[in-house]
Amino acid sequence: MDQDSWDDIRTALAVARSGTVSGAAHLLDVHHATVIRRIDALEARLGARLFQRHARGYTLTEAGRMLLDAGSAAEARFAQMAARISGTGERIEGEITVTSVLGVAELAMPRLVLLMRQHPGLQLNYLTDPRLFRLDAGEAHVAIRAGSKPSEPDYVVSPWCRIAIGLYASASYLERHGPVTDLAAHRFILPGSEARPAPHMRWMAERLPQARVAMISNDGPARLAAMRAGLGLGWLLPGEAPDLTEVMLRPEWDSQLWLVSHVDLHRSPKVQAVLKALRNES
């Protein structure tokens, strides 16, 4: 496959994922006319329509879905290969990607910053996202995960620490609704579906199936703003919002954090350096 062919396929993947020419152009940092030209060229080369054009954007045809599956698999293999190559150097330098659950930056970052001071050639990419980054596809070198122990067969997993989580409310909410004794009488501000496996969310689903929900959002700052406005109770880490009042803290809400790496990169100097830094090992 020549370079132009792969560029055309990457363009088609970007259109498939964004649904529009303008969205693909933004992702690829090219002009929208370039996107149209590459899609037309790829369809002509393959002799098949990959997209149905309509006023709202581009929709994949059956041939387009086949290309999306094959192209995505190729991208994943390239990313995995690149991650393995980048992790083979003996020196602790270059890019290292750590993906983490939200809310643990205050614990993780001081240790990672110290590592970077010790190794100035290291460039840290610290990513948080509701989805789980795939280490086997090269999306990250080290992952900090919460909840049940990751069970992927090619992952090296070790316990890191446990974090407490409690229910918090604003002073204005407590003034209007009184002390929190019966949770069924209160309203809640909840994270999105990505947080369902968390111990406190499972606890709530089991004990308060008819909970009064005021708001659901996967945006932490949005939930925090709603809590400060007195819209309802919400779960936070201790010290995350000093202006809010802790109203309940239960040990069964604690969440186990895990350090995860891929078996192919686990022994590389950069990954070992990050793992040791996060564990506070010398």
C-alpha positions in Angstrom: 0.0 0.0 0.0 1.4 3.4 -1.0 1.3 6.5 1.2 -1.5 8.1 -0.8 -3.7 5.0 -0.4 -3.2 5.0 3.4 -3.9 8.7 3.6 -7.1 8.1 1.7 -8.1 5.3 4.1 -7.3 7.5 7.1 -9.5 10.2 5.6 -12.3 7.8 5.2 -12.0 6.6 8.8 -12.1 10.2 10.0 -15.3 10.9 8.0 -16.9 7.7 9.3 -16.1 8.6 12.9 -17.2 12.3 12.7 -20.0 11.8 10.2 -19.2 15.0 8.3 -16.6 16.3 5.9 -16.0 19.4 8.1 -15.5 17.2 11.2 -13.0 15.0 9.4 -11.1 18.0 8.1 -10.9 19.3 11.7 -9.6 16.0 13.0 -7.0 15.7 10.2 -6.1 19.4 10.1 -6.7 19.7 6.4 -9.0 21.6 4.1 -12.5 20.1 3.6 -11.8 20.0 -0.2 -8.9 17.6 0.5 -11.2 15.3 2.4 -13.7 15.2 -0.5 -11.0 14.6 -3.0 -9.5 11.7 -1.0 -12.9 10.1 -0.5 -13.7 10.4 -4.2 -10.3 8.9 -5.1 -10.7 6.0 -2.7 -14.2 5.2 -3.9 -13.0 5.3 -7.5 -10.0 3.0 -6.7 -12.2 0.5 -4.9 -15.1 0.7 -7.4 -17.6 1.1 -4.6 -19.5 3.7 -2.7 -18.3 4.0 0.8 -20.7 6.7 2.0 -24.2 7.9 1.3 -24.2 11.7 1.0 -27.1 13.6 2.5 -27.8 17.1 3.9 -26.8 16.1 7.5 -23.5 14.5 6.5 -22.1 11.2 5.4 -23.4 7.7 6.3 -21.5 4.5 5.8 -22.7 2.0 3.2 -22.1 -1.7 3.7 -18.8 -1.4 1.8 -17.9 1.6 4.1 -18.6 -0.5 7.2 -16.2 -3.2 5.9 -13.5 -0.5 5.3 -14.1 1.0 8.8 -13.6 -2.4 10.5 -10.5 -3.3 8.5 -9.0 0.2 8.7 -9.6 0.5 12.5 -7.9 -2.9 13.0 -4.9 -1.8 11.0 -4.7 1.5 13.0 -4.8 -0.5 16.2 -1.9 -2.8 15.1 0.2 0.2 14.0 -0.4 1.9 17.3 0.5 -1.2 19.2 3.7 -1.6 17.2 4.6 2.0 17.8 4.1 1.7 21.5 6.2 -1.4 21.7 9.0 0.2 19.7 8.9 3.3 21.8 9.1 1.3 25.0 12.2 -0.7 24.0 14.8 2.0 24.6 17.1 1.6 27.6 17.0 5.3 28.5 14.1 6.8 30.4 13.2 9.5 27.9 10.6 10.2 25.1 6.9 10.0 25.4 5.1 8.0 28.1 1.3 7.8 28.3 -0.5 7.3 31.5 -4.3 7.0 31.5 -6.2 7.4 34.8 -9.6 7.5 36.3 -10.8 10.9 37.3 -10.2 12.3 40.8 -6.7 10.8 41.5 -4.5 13.5 39.9 -3.7 15.0 43.3 -2.3 11.6 44.4 -0.6 10.6 41.1 0.8 13.9 39.7 3.3 14.8 42.5 4.9 11.4 42.1 5.0 11.7 38.3 6.3 15.3 38.4 9.2 14.1 40.6 9.9 11.3 38.1 10.0 13.9 35.3 12.4 16.1 37.3 14.7 13.2 37.6 14.5 12.4 33.9 14.2 15.7 32.0 14.0 13.9 28.6 10.7 12.3 29.6 7.4 13.7 28.1 4.3 12.7 30.0 0.9 12.4 28.4 -1.6 12.1 31.3 -5.1 11.3 30.0 -8.5 10.9 31.7 -11.6 9.7 29.9 -14.7 7.8 30.7 -13.7 5.1 28.3 -11.0 2.5 29.1 -7.9 3.1 27.0 -6.6 -0.1 25.4 -3.1 -1.0 26.4 -3.0 -3.8 23.9 -3.7 -1.3 21.1 -0.9 1.0 22.2 -3.2 3.7 23.5 -1.3 4.0 26.8 1.7 2.5 28.5 0.3 2.5 32.1 -3.3 2.7 33.3 -4.7 3.6 36.7 -8.0 1.8 37.0 -10.6 1.6 39.7 -13.1 -1.0 40.8 -12.8 -4.8 40.1 -9.4 -6.1 39.2 -8.8 -5.9 35.4 -8.9 -9.4 33.9 -7.5 -8.9 30.4 -5.1 -11.9 29.8 -2.1 -9.8 28.5 -2.3 -7.2 31.3 0.1 -7.0 34.3 -2.0 -5.8 37.2 -1.0 -4.8 40.7 -3.0 -3.1 43.5 -2.1 0.5 44.1 -4.2 2.0 46.9 -7.7 2.4 48.1 -9.5 5.8 47.9 -12.4 6.9 50.1 -15.5 8.6 48.6 -18.2 10.3 50.5 -21.5 12.1 50.0 -21.3 15.9 50.0 -23.7 18.8 50.0 -23.7 22.6 50.0 -24.7 24.7 53.0 -27.6 26.0 51.0 -28.9 22.5 50.3 -28.7 21.5 53.9 -30.4 24.7 55.0 -33.4 23.8 52.8 -33.5 20.1 53.3 -32.1 19.5 56.7 -29.6 16.9 57.9 -29.0 13.8 55.8 -30.4 10.9 57.8 -32.8 9.2 55.3 -31.1 9.1 51.9 -34.4 8.3 50.2 -35.7 11.8 51.1 -32.9 13.6 49.2 -32.0 14.3 45.7 -28.8 13.2 44.0 -26.4 14.5 41.3 -24.9 11.4 39.7 -22.1 10.6 37.2 -22.9 8.9 33.9 -23.1 5.2 33.0 -19.2 5.0 33.0 -19.3 5.1 36.9 -21.9 2.3 37.4 -19.2 -0.3 38.3 -17.9 1.9 41.2 -18.7 0.5 44.7 -20.7 3.6 45.7 -22.8 3.4 42.6 -23.5 -0.3 43.1 -24.4 0.4 46.7 -26.9 3.0 45.6 -28.4 0.8 42.9 -29.0 -2.0 45.5 -30.3 0.1 48.3 -31.9 3.1 46.6 -33.3 1.8 43.4 -35.9 4.6 43.4 -33.5 7.4 44.2 -34.6 10.9 43.4 -32.1 12.0 40.7 -31.8 15.7 40.1 -29.0 15.5 37.5 -26.8 13.0 35.6 -23.6 14.1 33.9 -20.3 12.6 32.9 -18.7 16.1 33.4 -17.2 16.4 36.9 -17.0 20.2 36.9 -20.7 20.3 35.9 -21.7 18.0 38.7 -19.6 20.1 41.2 -21.3 23.3 40.0 -24.7 21.8 40.5 -23.8 20.6 44.0 -22.5 24.1 44.9 -25.8 25.5 43.6 -27.7 23.3 46.1 -29.3 21.0 43.5 -28.6 17.8 45.3 -26.1 15.5 47.1 -23.1 14.2 45.2 -20.1 11.9 45.7 -16.6 13.4 46.0 -13.2 12.5 47.2 -12.3 13.9 50.6 -10.8 17.3 50.2 -11.9 17.6 46.6 -14.2 20.5 47.4 -13.5 22.1 50.8 -16.5 24.5 50.5 -18.9 21.5 50.6 -20.0 19.6 53.6 -19.4 15.8 54.0 -22.7 14.3 55.0 -21.9 10.6 54.8 -18.8 8.4 54.4 -19.0 4.6 54.4 -16.1 2.1 54.1 -18.0 0.0 51.5 -17.9 3.0 49.1 -14.1 2.8 49.0 -12.6 2.1 45.6 -9.6 -0.1 44.9 -7.1 1.4 42.4 -5.0 -0.8 40.2 -1.8 -0.1 38.2 -2.0 -1.8 34.8 0.6 -2.3 32.0 0.8 -4.6 29.0 3.0 -7.7 29.3 5.0 -6.7 26.2 6.0 -3.3 27.7 5.9 -4.1 31.4 9.7 -4.6 31.7 10.7 -1.6 29.6 12.6 1.0 31.6 10.1 3.8 31.1 7.1 1.7 32.2 9.0 0.4 35.2 10.1 4.0 36.1 6.4 5.1 36.1 5.2 2.2 38.1 7.9 2.7 40.7 7.2 6.4 40.9 3.5 5.9 41.4 4.3 3.3 44.2 6.8 5.8 45.8 9.6 3.2 45.3 13.1 4.5 44.9 
